[in-house]
Amino acid sequence: MSESELPEGSIERLSEAYQSIKEQMELVIVGQQEVIEQLVIALFSRGHVLLEGVPGLAKTLMISTLARCLSLGFSRIQFTPDLMPADITGTEVLQENRETGKREFRFLHGPLFHNMVLADEINRTPPKTQAALLEAMQERHVSVGQNQHLLADPFFVMATQNPIEQEGTYPLPEAQQDRFMFKVFVDYPTFAEEKAIAKATTGIQESMLKQVLDADEIIELQRVVKQVPISDHVVEYALALVRQTRIRGDIAPDFVKEWLSWGAGPRAVQYLILGAKTRALLYGRAHVSTEDIAALARPVLRHRIVTNFTAESEGITTDDVIDRLLQETPSKEGELSRDPRLKKIFAA
């Protein structure tokens, strides 16, 4: 499908909606432009986001503000050690039917039955409840007893976790982190941003946010994202990045074999391509470039690769490995296909 075959005006609608969402969020959130962009990309790609940052960086405020910009149902779940799966999925209760006089089960919907769900401090609840959330994210329904209940559409989960105070927490295993499209790091603000935050939050602050999109419009734009064409070269670039992280393959560079104990799976390629398509539309383009793939490599790959003891002892992070992969992987079409080491990927 070419640019001319995309629904008429869809590129303009998505890029305009993105600009409007940014303008509304800037009324409440100072800085964090890259984080906001990644949240919006995940929303239109039908992905979910794991945000990590120390306390006080407005992670929760950012997510609740995004929900207010969109005409969607929103719920916040504070994950605690005593939270049970039924507390988030809902449960069946026995009630008397006044018309028939019979007693029968009725399902009471839990907070997962909203369009946007904030799972605050997901690593503070036991694995059983984490698994209930992750099943809902993947299957887009919840199972209670013998029945399955479909979740709302669109359905977007944003989970937060705190990298400090790990005592008494339940870290998400790599296989469960793989369910999240992005892992986004929320960093400290710059001096100027923190000064603006200090002045804004210590005075009278009233922000009336305008709702930019409703559920039907978001679903339509999510459908447009999948219709964006992508060249074989860009797909091969995404494959080259991901397959080089697999240490048991012939094409893994020496530094990958030295620093990683596990590489990324096929879901990484899928999310790189979907995210790149959305990013291209947000920037007003109907063609996806390798630049879009490279821009999303960190949030897509950082929670899908695992560094080993050698890397940790040398202070090497997953982002360092990804940056070096980007530096050493040619992005131009001719150079990528002619690279002697990468030829093995395309010859397979």
VENBEL-V337364 format. One record per residue. N is the residue number from 1. RES is the residue in one small letter. SS is DSSP state (H for helix, E for strand, C for the rest). PHI is phi in radians with two decimals (* if undefined). BURIAL is I if it has 24 or more other C-alpha atoms within 12 Angstrom, else O. Layout:
# VENBEL-V337364
N_RES_SS_PHI_BURIAL + N_RES_SS_PHI_BURIAL
This chain:
# VENBEL-V337364
1_m_C_*_O + 2_s_C_-1.63_O + 3_e_H_-1.02_O + 4_s_H_-1.21_O + 5_e_H_-1.62_O + 6_l_C_-1.21_I + 7_p_C_-0.89_O + 8_e_C_-1.02_O + 9_g_C_1.33_O + 10_s_H_-1.19_I + 11_i_H_-1.11_I + 12_e_H_-1.12_O + 13_r_H_-1.09_I + 14_l_H_-1.24_I + 15_s_H_-1.18_I + 16_e_H_-1.18_O + 17_a_H_-1.10_I + 18_y_H_-1.10_I + 19_q_H_-1.09_I + 20_s_H_-1.17_I + 21_i_H_-1.10_I + 22_k_H_-1.08_I + 23_e_H_-1.09_I + 24_q_H_-1.17_I + 25_m_H_-1.23_I + 26_e_H_-1.17_I + 27_l_C_-1.22_I + 28_v_C_-2.05_I + 29_i_C_-1.79_I + 30_v_C_-1.70_I + 31_g_C_1.28_I + 32_q_C_1.02_I + 33_q_H_-1.10_O + 34_e_H_-1.14_O + 35_v_H_-1.13_I + 36_i_H_-1.07_I + 37_e_H_-1.06_I + 38_q_H_-1.19_I + 39_l_H_-1.09_I + 40_v_H_-1.17_I + 41_i_H_-1.07_I + 42_a_H_-1.10_I + 43_l_H_-1.03_I + 44_f_H_-1.35_I + 45_s_C_-1.63_I + 46_r_C_1.09_I + 47_g_C_-1.85_I + 48_h_C_-2.17_I + 49_v_E_-2.22_I + 50_l_E_-1.91_I + 51_l_E_-1.81_I + 52_e_E_-2.23_I + 53_g_C_-3.06_I + 54_v_C_-1.21_O + 55_p_C_-1.07_O + 56_g_C_1.60_O + 57_l_C_-1.76_I + 58_a_C_1.14_I + 59_k_H_-1.10_I + 60_t_H_-1.15_I + 61_l_H_-1.10_I + 62_m_H_-1.07_I + 63_i_H_-1.22_I + 64_s_H_-1.17_I + 65_t_H_-1.20_I + 66_l_H_-1.06_I + 67_a_H_-1.11_I + 68_r_H_-1.22_I + 69_c_H_-1.29_I + 70_l_E_-2.01_I + 71_s_E_-1.46_I + 72_l_C_-2.29_I + 73_g_C_-1.21_I + 74_f_E_-2.34_I + 75_s_E_-2.44_I + 76_r_E_-2.07_I + 77_i_E_-2.04_I + 78_q_E_-1.51_I + 79_f_C_-1.36_I + 80_t_C_-2.27_I + 81_p_C_-1.06_O + 82_d_C_-1.73_O + 83_l_C_-1.29_I + 84_m_C_-1.83_I + 85_p_H_-0.93_I + 86_a_H_-1.13_I + 87_d_H_-1.19_I + 88_i_H_-1.88_I + 89_t_H_-1.51_I + 90_g_E_1.88_I + 91_t_E_-2.62_I + 92_e_E_-1.68_O + 93_v_E_-2.11_O + 94_l_E_-1.57_O + 95_q_E_-2.30_O + 96_e_E_-1.58_O + 97_n_C_-1.38_O + 98_r_C_-1.17_O + 99_e_C_-1.36_O + 100_t_C_-1.74_O + 101_g_C_1.40_O + 102_k_C_-1.56_O + 103_r_E_-1.66_O + 104_e_E_-2.57_O + 105_f_E_-1.43_O + 106_r_E_-2.27_O + 107_f_E_-1.52_O + 108_l_E_-1.76_O + 109_h_E_-1.20_I + 110_g_C_-1.59_I + 111_p_H_-1.15_I + 112_l_H_-1.19_I + 113_f_H_-1.50_I + 114_h_C_-1.99_I + 115_n_C_-1.23_I + 116_m_E_-2.08_I + 117_v_E_-2.14_I + 118_l_E_-1.73_I + 119_a_E_-1.68_I + 120_d_E_-1.41_I + 121_e_C_0.97_I + 122_i_H_-1.07_I + 123_n_H_-1.43_I + 124_r_H_-1.80_I + 125_t_C_-2.03_I + 126_p_C_-1.10_I + 127_p_H_-0.98_I + 128_k_H_-1.07_I + 129_t_H_-1.31_I + 130_q_H_-1.03_I + 131_a_H_-1.12_I + 132_a_H_-1.11_I + 133_l_H_-1.17_I + 134_l_H_-1.16_I + 135_e_H_-1.12_I + 136_a_H_-1.10_I + 137_m_H_-1.09_I + 138_q_H_-1.38_I + 139_e_H_-1.59_O + 140_r_C_1.05_I + 141_h_E_-2.65_I + 142_v_E_-2.10_I + 143_s_E_-1.89_I + 144_v_E_-2.24_I + 145_g_C_1.10_O + 146_q_C_-1.63_O + 147_n_E_-2.00_O + 148_q_E_-1.92_O + 149_h_E_-2.13_I + 150_l_E_-1.24_O + 151_l_C_-1.54_I + 152_a_C_-1.20_I + 153_d_C_-2.26_I + 154_p_C_-1.25_I + 155_f_C_-2.24_I + 156_f_E_-2.38_I + 157_v_E_-1.86_I + 158_m_E_-2.14_I + 159_a_E_-1.88_I + 160_t_E_-2.02_I + 161_q_E_-2.57_I + 162_n_C_-1.79_I + 163_p_C_-1.32_O + 164_i_C_-1.93_O + 165_e_C_0.98_O + 166_q_C_-1.44_O + 167_e_C_-1.14_O + 168_g_C_1.36_O + 169_t_C_-1.80_O + 170_y_C_-2.19_I + 171_p_C_-1.01_I + 172_l_C_-1.23_I + 173_p_C_-1.11_O + 174_e_H_-1.00_O + 175_a_H_-1.09_O + 176_q_H_-1.42_I + 177_q_H_-1.10_I + 178_d_C_-1.08_I + 179_r_C_-1.23_I + 180_f_C_-1.53_I + 181_m_C_-1.10_I + 182_f_E_-2.14_I + 183_k_E_-1.96_I + 184_v_E_-1.91_I + 185_f_E_-1.59_I + 186_v_C_-1.78_I + 187_d_C_-1.72_O + 188_y_C_-1.11_O + 189_p_C_-1.27_I + 190_t_C_-1.24_O + 191_f_H_-1.03_O + 192_a_H_-1.12_O + 193_e_H_-1.15_O + 194_e_H_-1.19_O + 195_k_H_-1.12_O + 196_a_H_-1.13_O + 197_i_H_-1.10_I + 198_a_H_-1.06_O + 199_k_H_-1.24_O + 200_a_H_-1.26_O + 201_t_H_-1.59_O + 202_t_C_-1.87_O + 203_g_C_-2.13_O + 204_i_C_-1.33_O + 205_q_C_-2.30_O + 206_e_C_-2.30_O + 207_s_C_-2.11_O + 208_m_C_-1.68_O + 209_l_C_-1.54_I + 210_k_C_-1.68_O + 211_q_C_-1.38_O + 212_v_C_-1.62_I + 213_l_E_-2.37_I + 214_d_E_-1.90_O + 215_a_H_-1.07_I + 216_d_H_-1.09_O + 217_e_H_-1.16_O + 218_i_H_-1.15_I + 219_i_H_-1.06_I + 220_e_H_-1.11_I + 221_l_H_-1.21_I + 222_q_H_-1.10_I + 223_r_H_-1.21_I + 224_v_H_-1.09_I + 225_v_H_-0.98_I + 226_k_H_-1.23_I + 227_q_H_-1.52_I + 228_v_C_-1.20_I + 229_p_C_-1.27_I + 230_i_C_-2.51_I + 231_s_C_-1.41_O + 232_d_H_-1.04_O + 233_h_H_-1.08_I + 234_v_H_-1.20_I + 235_v_H_-1.08_I + 236_e_H_-1.16_I + 237_y_H_-1.12_I + 238_a_H_-1.11_I + 239_l_H_-1.09_I + 240_a_H_-1.09_I + 241_l_H_-1.07_I + 242_v_H_-1.25_I + 243_r_H_-1.19_I + 244_q_C_-1.24_I + 245_t_C_-1.42_I + 246_r_C_-1.53_I + 247_i_C_-1.18_I + 248_r_C_-1.54_O + 249_g_C_-1.51_O + 250_d_C_-1.24_O + 251_i_C_-1.62_I + 252_a_C_-1.15_I + 253_p_C_-1.11_I + 254_d_H_-1.06_O + 255_f_H_-1.16_I + 256_v_H_-1.19_I + 257_k_H_-1.13_I + 258_e_H_-1.34_I + 259_w_H_-1.89_I + 260_l_E_-1.88_I + 261_s_E_-1.93_I + 262_w_E_-2.71_I + 263_g_C_-1.90_I + 264_a_C_-1.48_I + 265_g_C_-1.67_I + 266_p_H_-1.07_O + 267_r_H_-1.07_I + 268_a_H_-1.14_I + 269_v_H_-1.14_I + 270_q_H_-1.03_I + 271_y_H_-1.28_I + 272_l_H_-1.08_I + 273_i_H_-1.24_I + 274_l_H_-1.08_I + 275_g_H_-1.11_I + 276_a_H_-1.14_I + 277_k_H_-1.08_I + 278_t_H_-1.14_I + 279_r_H_-1.07_I + 280_a_H_-1.05_I + 281_l_H_-1.15_I + 282_l_H_-1.06_I + 283_y_C_-1.63_I + 284_g_C_1.38_I + 285_r_C_-2.05_I + 286_a_C_-1.81_I + 287_h_C_-1.99_I + 288_v_C_-1.66_I + 289_s_C_-2.05_I + 290_t_H_-1.14_I + 291_e_H_-1.10_I + 292_d_H_-1.12_I + 293_i_H_-1.10_I + 294_a_H_-1.10_I + 295_a_H_-1.13_I + 296_l_C_-1.84_I + 297_a_H_-1.08_I + 298_r_H_-1.09_I + 299_p_H_-1.13_I + 300_v_H_-1.42_I + 301_l_H_-1.66_I + 302_r_C_-1.08_I + 303_h_C_-1.77_I + 304_r_C_-1.93_I + 305_i_C_-2.07_I + 306_v_E_-2.17_I + 307_t_E_-1.39_I + 308_n_C_-1.74_I + 309_f_H_-1.09_O + 310_t_H_-1.02_O + 311_a_H_-1.10_O + 312_e_H_-1.11_O + 313_s_H_-1.20_O + 314_e_C_-1.66_O + 315_g_C_1.31_O + 316_i_C_-1.54_O + 317_t_C_-1.76_I + 318_t_H_-1.10_I + 319_d_H_-1.12_I + 320_d_H_-1.09_I + 321_v_H_-1.12_I + 322_i_H_-1.12_I + 323_d_H_-1.05_I + 324_r_H_-1.21_I + 325_l_H_-1.04_I + 326_l_H_-1.12_I + 327_q_H_-1.17_O + 328_e_H_-1.69_I + 329_t_C_-1.79_I + 330_p_C_-1.13_I + 331_s_C_-1.75_I + 332_k_C_-1.33_O + 333_e_H_-1.02_O + 334_g_H_-1.15_O + 335_e_H_-1.17_O + 336_l_H_-1.13_I + 337_s_H_-1.29_I + 338_r_H_-1.60_O + 339_d_C_-1.05_O + 340_p_C_-1.03_O + 341_r_C_-1.29_I + 342_l_C_-1.37_I + 343_k_H_-0.98_O + 344_k_H_-1.11_O + 345_i_H_-1.13_I + 346_f_H_-1.38_O + 347_a_H_-1.46_O + 348_a_C_-1.23_O
